[in-house]
Amino acid sequence: MNNVGIWRGLRRGNGKRRVRFCPRCGSVDLIFPRAIYVAVPQVECRGCGHRGIYLEGDEELAAAVRKGYLDRKAGRTQDEPEKEEE
């Protein structure tokens, strides 16, 4: 598949639901500016307070970002397995 095909697939979403989410914590709870004609919308995340741009992708990507954020917040590294609570 050439590059044009990849970009077309991303635009369509390949049947997956596309969401806008915070690049820091993966939350979809974003506050958008009221101004309609903003070149680069600066959003605010209600989950972590991040102010800046947002990412757009499928729900699986947002969930992966969210999991990584929660792991970092809990102090776990990628190599450590999650501890099961009893």
Buried (B, 14 or more C-beta within 10 A) or exposed (E): EEEEEEEEEEEEEEEEEBBBBBBBBBBBEBEEEEEEEEEEBEBBBBBBEBEEEBBEBBEEBBEEBBEBBEBEEEEBEEEEEEEEEE
